[in-house]
Amino acid sequence: MLAKVAFFRLPPNSATFDCDDATIAMYNRLAGAGIKADIIAGNLNASGEEFKDIDHVWVLVKVAGRNIAFDWGLPAFDRQHYEGYTVSYAQLEKWVEHDRPAPGAVASAP
């Protein structure tokens, strides 16, 4: 919890801020602090998923020689956060941009 409050300060999940937005925010914050992170995409509900089954994204950071997954600003130690595909920052940017409404579009009620 301390990492989320003190370092990442992420908004909650919403119609305009989802896991790819949270991941890009975490990645940029880590990079700004000189910390290298890998962007991992996968499916937390499936083991051995194919790329087409990806539905979530997070970061993986090497801390004191150990890989630690961070998801929504919090460390995650379950096995599923250590499975998935490394994706590029450019791919993550595409996912973030894909979620943005078109200019002039009117948001619909959920």
C-alpha positions as CSV (number, residue, x, y, z in Angstrom):
1,M,0.0,0.0,0.0
2,L,2.9,2.4,0.8
3,A,4.2,2.0,-2.8
4,K,0.8,3.0,-4.2
5,V,0.4,6.0,-1.9
6,A,4.0,7.2,-1.8
7,F,5.3,6.5,-5.3
8,F,2.7,5.7,-7.9
9,R,-0.4,7.7,-6.8
10,L,-2.7,6.0,-9.4
11,P,-6.4,6.9,-10.0
12,P,-8.8,4.1,-9.5
13,N,-10.0,1.9,-12.3
14,S,-12.7,3.7,-14.3
15,A,-14.1,4.1,-17.8
16,T,-11.3,6.5,-18.6
17,F,-8.4,4.9,-16.7
18,D,-7.7,1.2,-16.9
19,C,-4.8,-1.2,-16.6
20,D,-2.9,0.1,-19.6
21,D,-3.1,3.7,-18.3
22,A,-2.0,2.5,-14.9
23,T,0.9,0.6,-16.4
24,I,2.1,3.5,-18.5
25,A,1.9,5.7,-15.5
26,M,3.9,3.2,-13.4
27,Y,6.5,2.7,-16.2
28,N,7.0,6.4,-16.7
29,R,7.3,7.0,-12.9
30,L,9.9,4.2,-12.6
31,A,11.8,5.4,-15.7
32,G,11.9,9.0,-14.3
33,A,13.5,7.6,-11.1
34,G,16.1,5.7,-13.2
35,I,14.5,2.3,-12.6
36,K,14.3,-0.1,-15.5
37,A,11.0,-2.0,-15.9
38,D,9.6,-4.5,-18.3
39,I,6.0,-4.2,-19.5
40,I,4.2,-7.6,-19.2
41,A,0.9,-8.4,-20.8
42,G,-1.1,-11.6,-20.0
43,N,-4.2,-13.1,-18.7
44,L,-4.3,-13.4,-14.9
45,N,-7.0,-16.1,-15.2
46,A,-5.1,-18.4,-17.5
47,S,-1.8,-20.1,-17.5
48,G,0.1,-20.6,-20.7
49,E,-2.2,-18.1,-22.5
50,E,-1.7,-17.2,-26.1
51,F,-1.1,-13.6,-27.1
52,K,-4.6,-13.3,-28.4
53,D,-5.9,-14.1,-24.9
54,I,-4.2,-11.1,-23.3
55,D,-6.5,-8.9,-21.2
56,H,-4.3,-7.2,-18.7
57,V,-0.9,-5.4,-18.5
58,W,1.5,-4.6,-15.6
59,V,5.2,-3.9,-15.0
60,L,8.0,-6.2,-13.8
61,V,10.9,-4.5,-11.9
62,K,14.2,-6.0,-10.7
63,V,14.5,-5.1,-7.0
64,A,17.6,-6.3,-5.1
65,G,18.2,-9.0,-7.8
66,R,14.6,-10.3,-7.7
67,N,11.8,-9.6,-10.2
68,I,8.8,-8.0,-8.6
69,A,5.6,-7.5,-10.5
70,F,3.6,-4.2,-9.9
71,D,0.0,-4.1,-10.8
72,W,-2.1,-1.0,-10.1
73,G,0.8,0.4,-8.0
74,L,1.0,-2.6,-5.7
75,P,3.5,-5.5,-5.7
76,A,2.0,-8.8,-6.8
77,F,3.5,-12.1,-5.9
78,D,1.1,-14.6,-7.3
79,R,2.3,-16.9,-10.0
80,Q,0.2,-15.4,-12.8
81,H,1.9,-12.0,-12.6
82,Y,5.2,-13.8,-13.6
83,E,3.7,-15.3,-16.7
84,G,2.9,-13.4,-19.9
85,Y,4.6,-11.6,-22.7
86,T,7.0,-8.7,-22.6
87,V,5.7,-5.9,-24.8
88,S,7.2,-2.7,-26.0
89,Y,6.4,0.8,-24.7
90,A,5.2,1.6,-28.3
91,Q,2.7,-1.3,-28.0
92,L,1.5,-0.1,-24.6
93,E,1.0,3.4,-26.1
94,K,-1.1,2.0,-28.9
95,W,-3.3,0.2,-26.3
96,V,-3.7,3.4,-24.3
97,E,-4.5,5.4,-27.5
98,H,-7.0,2.8,-28.6
99,D,-9.0,3.4,-25.4
100,R,-9.3,7.1,-25.9
101,P,-12.6,8.4,-27.3
102,A,-12.5,10.0,-30.8
103,P,-12.2,13.8,-30.8
104,G,-15.7,15.3,-30.5
105,A,-17.2,11.9,-29.4
106,V,-19.9,12.1,-26.7
107,A,-19.3,9.7,-23.8
108,S,-22.2,7.3,-23.3
109,A,-23.5,6.4,-19.9
110,P,-22.5,2.9,-18.6
